[in-house]
Every structure is written in C-alpha cells, then in structure tokens.
Amino acid sequence: MVLIKQNRLDKLAEQRAHLDLKVTLLTEQKVAKLIDLLEELRRDLPNVRNRHDPEAIALKQSMNPDLVLAALDECSEPANRSEPA
C-alpha cells in the first residue's frame, strides 16, 4: 500500500513539474512578444528617442521549448546513471 501511494505521489509530482515547465515556457514566450511589441512601439513613436538597447534585443528572443527539454533531459541522465539498480 505504501509503495502504491508513493508511486502515485511521484506521478503527481512529475505531472506538476511538467505543467509548471509548460506554464513557465509559455510565460517566457509571451513576455518576449511583449518586449518585442514595446520596442516596435518605441521605434514608431515620433516623440520617443530612438536608441539601441542590447538587453531588450536579447530579452525579446524567445526560448525554443524543444532545446530546453533536451537540455533538461541531458541534465537528468547523469543522475539516472548514478542511481543503483
């Protein structure tokens, strides 16, 4: 009974972590789009000084979710190998 409950709790924790990752990636994409729109608005307004902002350029680049998941998989692989069988 204890093992069954632990397995269920582990599955729920994994699902929560996966959902949290998806929400975080979606939030990051939306924030990147907002920064891009703000920069476009700043360039279009005649009374706002046009300036080069390297930080805004870097922040408006959205992450690739596939690359993030691949990096997470790479990080978790060594931990899985070190566990005893």
Number of C-alpha atoms within 10 A of each C-alpha: 6 7 8 9 10 11 12 12 12 12 12 12 12 12 12 12 12 12 12 12 15 13 12 12 17 15 12 17 17 14 16 20 16 13 17 17 13 14 16 11 12 15 14 11 10 9 8 10 9 12 8 8 9 8 8 14 13 11 15 20 15 15 14 10 14 9 10 13 12 11 11 11 11 11 11 11 10 10 9 10 9 8 7 5 5
